[in-house]
Amino acid sequence: MTALRALDERVHSATGRQMHYVACEAAAGFAAIGDEEEIGAVVWDRKDELAEYVTYGFFKPVQEYLNDTLAEPVTTA
């Protein structure tokens, strides 16, 4: 993965953990889980399927980045 830019950071309301949101692109190879206690899965998905994984909506800066970057806005619950 290649980091493109930092989007924002916050303390996650459900976990209390500090979260950093970074826009990335695939550079080579494949995505893999580095810490199974922190990350449940890595998937490459179509934008119309994102709501299946993020049922509570995206953090606002992430939603804005997706809307600005993708051809069609992403809609979640």
Chimera marker file (.cmm) of the C-alpha trace (Angstrom):
<marker_set name="trace">
<marker id="1" x="0.000" y="0.000" z="0.000" r="1" g="1" b="0" radius="0.5"/>
<marker id="2" x="1.076" y="3.533" z="-0.692" r="1" g="1" b="0" radius="0.5"/>
<marker id="3" x="-0.256" y="6.281" z="1.572" r="1" g="1" b="0" radius="0.5"/>
<marker id="4" x="-1.705" y="9.142" z="-0.460" r="1" g="1" b="0" radius="0.5"/>
<marker id="5" x="-2.698" y="11.501" z="2.346" r="1" g="1" b="0" radius="0.5"/>
<marker id="6" x="-3.960" y="11.625" z="5.910" r="1" g="1" b="0" radius="0.5"/>
<marker id="7" x="-7.716" y="12.239" z="6.064" r="1" g="1" b="0" radius="0.5"/>
<marker id="8" x="-8.212" y="12.848" z="9.795" r="1" g="1" b="0" radius="0.5"/>
<marker id="9" x="-8.026" y="11.222" z="13.211" r="1" g="1" b="0" radius="0.5"/>
<marker id="10" x="-10.315" y="10.801" z="16.206" r="1" g="1" b="0" radius="0.5"/>
<marker id="11" x="-11.023" y="8.742" z="19.295" r="1" g="1" b="0" radius="0.5"/>
<marker id="12" x="-13.464" y="6.033" z="18.198" r="1" g="1" b="0" radius="0.5"/>
<marker id="13" x="-16.759" y="6.439" z="20.060" r="1" g="1" b="0" radius="0.5"/>
<marker id="14" x="-17.388" y="2.693" z="20.440" r="1" g="1" b="0" radius="0.5"/>
<marker id="15" x="-13.870" y="1.468" z="21.296" r="1" g="1" b="0" radius="0.5"/>
<marker id="16" x="-12.198" y="4.526" z="22.818" r="1" g="1" b="0" radius="0.5"/>
<marker id="17" x="-9.155" y="3.889" z="20.608" r="1" g="1" b="0" radius="0.5"/>
<marker id="18" x="-7.274" y="6.548" z="18.687" r="1" g="1" b="0" radius="0.5"/>
<marker id="19" x="-8.028" y="6.101" z="14.969" r="1" g="1" b="0" radius="0.5"/>
<marker id="20" x="-6.013" y="7.500" z="12.056" r="1" g="1" b="0" radius="0.5"/>
<marker id="21" x="-7.639" y="7.553" z="8.631" r="1" g="1" b="0" radius="0.5"/>
<marker id="22" x="-5.300" y="7.488" z="5.625" r="1" g="1" b="0" radius="0.5"/>
<marker id="23" x="-6.197" y="7.341" z="1.934" r="1" g="1" b="0" radius="0.5"/>
<marker id="24" x="-4.102" y="4.635" z="0.269" r="1" g="1" b="0" radius="0.5"/>
<marker id="25" x="-3.732" y="2.884" z="-3.047" r="1" g="1" b="0" radius="0.5"/>
<marker id="26" x="-2.550" y="-0.604" z="-3.877" r="1" g="1" b="0" radius="0.5"/>
<marker id="27" x="1.081" y="-0.459" z="-5.019" r="1" g="1" b="0" radius="0.5"/>
<marker id="28" x="1.908" y="-4.146" z="-5.455" r="1" g="1" b="0" radius="0.5"/>
<marker id="29" x="1.239" y="-7.546" z="-3.966" r="1" g="1" b="0" radius="0.5"/>
<marker id="30" x="-1.853" y="-8.184" z="-1.891" r="1" g="1" b="0" radius="0.5"/>
<marker id="31" x="-3.482" y="-6.780" z="1.240" r="1" g="1" b="0" radius="0.5"/>
<marker id="32" x="-3.116" y="-8.847" z="4.404" r="1" g="1" b="0" radius="0.5"/>
<marker id="33" x="-4.084" y="-8.531" z="8.050" r="1" g="1" b="0" radius="0.5"/>
<marker id="34" x="-1.143" y="-7.426" z="10.171" r="1" g="1" b="0" radius="0.5"/>
<marker id="35" x="-2.847" y="-7.755" z="13.573" r="1" g="1" b="0" radius="0.5"/>
<marker id="36" x="-5.750" y="-10.199" z="13.860" r="1" g="1" b="0" radius="0.5"/>
<marker id="37" x="-6.806" y="-8.713" z="17.211" r="1" g="1" b="0" radius="0.5"/>
<marker id="38" x="-7.287" y="-5.287" z="15.585" r="1" g="1" b="0" radius="0.5"/>
<marker id="39" x="-8.602" y="-6.105" z="12.111" r="1" g="1" b="0" radius="0.5"/>
<marker id="40" x="-11.236" y="-8.707" z="11.326" r="1" g="1" b="0" radius="0.5"/>
<marker id="41" x="-10.851" y="-8.814" z="7.537" r="1" g="1" b="0" radius="0.5"/>
<marker id="42" x="-9.426" y="-7.129" z="4.475" r="1" g="1" b="0" radius="0.5"/>
<marker id="43" x="-11.655" y="-6.978" z="1.398" r="1" g="1" b="0" radius="0.5"/>
<marker id="44" x="-11.625" y="-5.273" z="-1.988" r="1" g="1" b="0" radius="0.5"/>
<marker id="45" x="-15.204" y="-4.331" z="-2.600" r="1" g="1" b="0" radius="0.5"/>
<marker id="46" x="-17.401" y="-2.469" z="-5.029" r="1" g="1" b="0" radius="0.5"/>
<marker id="47" x="-18.708" y="0.835" z="-3.751" r="1" g="1" b="0" radius="0.5"/>
<marker id="48" x="-22.318" y="-0.386" z="-3.948" r="1" g="1" b="0" radius="0.5"/>
<marker id="49" x="-21.416" y="-3.147" z="-1.437" r="1" g="1" b="0" radius="0.5"/>
<marker id="50" x="-19.721" y="-0.963" z="1.204" r="1" g="1" b="0" radius="0.5"/>
<marker id="51" x="-22.906" y="-0.550" z="3.267" r="1" g="1" b="0" radius="0.5"/>
<marker id="52" x="-22.787" y="-4.302" z="3.975" r="1" g="1" b="0" radius="0.5"/>
<marker id="53" x="-19.551" y="-3.755" z="5.933" r="1" g="1" b="0" radius="0.5"/>
<marker id="54" x="-20.080" y="-0.234" z="7.293" r="1" g="1" b="0" radius="0.5"/>
<marker id="55" x="-23.691" y="-0.324" z="8.460" r="1" g="1" b="0" radius="0.5"/>
<marker id="56" x="-23.357" y="2.735" z="10.738" r="1" g="1" b="0" radius="0.5"/>
<marker id="57" x="-21.941" y="5.124" z="8.118" r="1" g="1" b="0" radius="0.5"/>
<marker id="58" x="-18.434" y="6.394" z="7.525" r="1" g="1" b="0" radius="0.5"/>
<marker id="59" x="-16.552" y="8.945" z="9.624" r="1" g="1" b="0" radius="0.5"/>
<marker id="60" x="-17.371" y="12.275" z="7.927" r="1" g="1" b="0" radius="0.5"/>
<marker id="61" x="-13.869" y="13.002" z="6.491" r="1" g="1" b="0" radius="0.5"/>
<marker id="62" x="-13.741" y="9.476" z="5.054" r="1" g="1" b="0" radius="0.5"/>
<marker id="63" x="-17.211" y="9.873" z="3.511" r="1" g="1" b="0" radius="0.5"/>
<marker id="64" x="-16.178" y="13.202" z="1.981" r="1" g="1" b="0" radius="0.5"/>
<marker id="65" x="-12.992" y="11.670" z="0.542" r="1" g="1" b="0" radius="0.5"/>
<marker id="66" x="-14.934" y="8.782" z="-0.996" r="1" g="1" b="0" radius="0.5"/>
<marker id="67" x="-17.523" y="11.139" z="-2.464" r="1" g="1" b="0" radius="0.5"/>
<marker id="68" x="-14.819" y="13.396" z="-3.920" r="1" g="1" b="0" radius="0.5"/>
<marker id="69" x="-12.696" y="10.525" z="-5.248" r="1" g="1" b="0" radius="0.5"/>
<marker id="70" x="-15.180" y="7.995" z="-6.603" r="1" g="1" b="0" radius="0.5"/>
<marker id="71" x="-17.263" y="8.646" z="-9.712" r="1" g="1" b="0" radius="0.5"/>
<marker id="72" x="-20.513" y="8.153" z="-7.763" r="1" g="1" b="0" radius="0.5"/>
<marker id="73" x="-21.088" y="9.018" z="-4.087" r="1" g="1" b="0" radius="0.5"/>
<marker id="74" x="-21.006" y="6.160" z="-1.595" r="1" g="1" b="0" radius="0.5"/>
<marker id="75" x="-24.193" y="5.726" z="0.393" r="1" g="1" b="0" radius="0.5"/>
<marker id="76" x="-24.364" y="3.904" z="3.712" r="1" g="1" b="0" radius="0.5"/>
<marker id="77" x="-27.043" y="3.611" z="6.352" r="1" g="1" b="0" radius="0.5"/>
<link id1="1" id2="2" r="1" g="1" b="0" radius="0.2"/>
<link id1="2" id2="3" r="1" g="1" b="0" radius="0.2"/>
<link id1="3" id2="4" r="1" g="1" b="0" radius="0.2"/>
<link id1="4" id2="5" r="1" g="1" b="0" radius="0.2"/>
<link id1="5" id2="6" r="1" g="1" b="0" radius="0.2"/>
<link id1="6" id2="7" r="1" g="1" b="0" radius="0.2"/>
<link id1="7" id2="8" r="1" g="1" b="0" radius="0.2"/>
<link id1="8" id2="9" r="1" g="1" b="0" radius="0.2"/>
<link id1="9" id2="10" r="1" g="1" b="0" radius="0.2"/>
<link id1="10" id2="11" r="1" g="1" b="0" radius="0.2"/>
<link id1="11" id2="12" r="1" g="1" b="0" radius="0.2"/>
<link id1="12" id2="13" r="1" g="1" b="0" radius="0.2"/>
<link id1="13" id2="14" r="1" g="1" b="0" radius="0.2"/>
<link id1="14" id2="15" r="1" g="1" b="0" radius="0.2"/>
<link id1="15" id2="16" r="1" g="1" b="0" radius="0.2"/>
<link id1="16" id2="17" r="1" g="1" b="0" radius="0.2"/>
<link id1="17" id2="18" r="1" g="1" b="0" radius="0.2"/>
<link id1="18" id2="19" r="1" g="1" b="0" radius="0.2"/>
<link id1="19" id2="20" r="1" g="1" b="0" radius="0.2"/>
<link id1="20" id2="21" r="1" g="1" b="0" radius="0.2"/>
<link id1="21" id2="22" r="1" g="1" b="0" radius="0.2"/>
<link id1="22" id2="23" r="1" g="1" b="0" radius="0.2"/>
<link id1="23" id2="24" r="1" g="1" b="0" radius="0.2"/>
<link id1="24" id2="25" r="1" g="1" b="0" radius="0.2"/>
<link id1="25" id2="26" r="1" g="1" b="0" radius="0.2"/>
<link id1="26" id2="27" r="1" g="1" b="0" radius="0.2"/>
<link id1="27" id2="28" r="1" g="1" b="0" radius="0.2"/>
<link id1="28" id2="29" r="1" g="1" b="0" radius="0.2"/>
<link id1="29" id2="30" r="1" g="1" b="0" radius="0.2"/>
<link id1="30" id2="31" r="1" g="1" b="0" radius="0.2"/>
<link id1="31" id2="32" r="1" g="1" b="0" radius="0.2"/>
<link id1="32" id2="33" r="1" g="1" b="0" radius="0.2"/>
<link id1="33" id2="34" r="1" g="1" b="0" radius="0.2"/>
<link id1="34" id2="35" r="1" g="1" b="0" radius="0.2"/>
<link id1="35" id2="36" r="1" g="1" b="0" radius="0.2"/>
<link id1="36" id2="37" r="1" g="1" b="0" radius="0.2"/>
<link id1="37" id2="38" r="1" g="1" b="0" radius="0.2"/>
<link id1="38" id2="39" r="1" g="1" b="0" radius="0.2"/>
<link id1="39" id2="40" r="1" g="1" b="0" radius="0.2"/>
<link id1="40" id2="41" r="1" g="1" b="0" radius="0.2"/>
<link id1="41" id2="42" r="1" g="1" b="0" radius="0.2"/>
<link id1="42" id2="43" r="1" g="1" b="0" radius="0.2"/>
<link id1="43" id2="44" r="1" g="1" b="0" radius="0.2"/>
<link id1="44" id2="45" r="1" g="1" b="0" radius="0.2"/>
<link id1="45" id2="46" r="1" g="1" b="0" radius="0.2"/>
<link id1="46" id2="47" r="1" g="1" b="0" radius="0.2"/>
<link id1="47" id2="48" r="1" g="1" b="0" radius="0.2"/>
<link id1="48" id2="49" r="1" g="1" b="0" radius="0.2"/>
<link id1="49" id2="50" r="1" g="1" b="0" radius="0.2"/>
<link id1="50" id2="51" r="1" g="1" b="0" radius="0.2"/>
<link id1="51" id2="52" r="1" g="1" b="0" radius="0.2"/>
<link id1="52" id2="53" r="1" g="1" b="0" radius="0.2"/>
<link id1="53" id2="54" r="1" g="1" b="0" radius="0.2"/>
<link id1="54" id2="55" r="1" g="1" b="0" radius="0.2"/>
<link id1="55" id2="56" r="1" g="1" b="0" radius="0.2"/>
<link id1="56" id2="57" r="1" g="1" b="0" radius="0.2"/>
<link id1="57" id2="58" r="1" g="1" b="0" radius="0.2"/>
<link id1="58" id2="59" r="1" g="1" b="0" radius="0.2"/>
<link id1="59" id2="60" r="1" g="1" b="0" radius="0.2"/>
<link id1="60" id2="61" r="1" g="1" b="0" radius="0.2"/>
<link id1="61" id2="62" r="1" g="1" b="0" radius="0.2"/>
<link id1="62" id2="63" r="1" g="1" b="0" radius="0.2"/>
<link id1="63" id2="64" r="1" g="1" b="0" radius="0.2"/>
<link id1="64" id2="65" r="1" g="1" b="0" radius="0.2"/>
<link id1="65" id2="66" r="1" g="1" b="0" radius="0.2"/>
<link id1="66" id2="67" r="1" g="1" b="0" radius="0.2"/>
<link id1="67" id2="68" r="1" g="1" b="0" radius="0.2"/>
<link id1="68" id2="69" r="1" g="1" b="0" radius="0.2"/>
<link id1="69" id2="70" r="1" g="1" b="0" radius="0.2"/>
<link id1="70" id2="71" r="1" g="1" b="0" radius="0.2"/>
<link id1="71" id2="72" r="1" g="1" b="0" radius="0.2"/>
<link id1="72" id2="73" r="1" g="1" b="0" radius="0.2"/>
<link id1="73" id2="74" r="1" g="1" b="0" radius="0.2"/>
<link id1="74" id2="75" r="1" g="1" b="0" radius="0.2"/>
<link id1="75" id2="76" r="1" g="1" b="0" radius="0.2"/>
<link id1="76" id2="77" r="1" g="1" b="0" radius="0.2"/>
</marker_set>
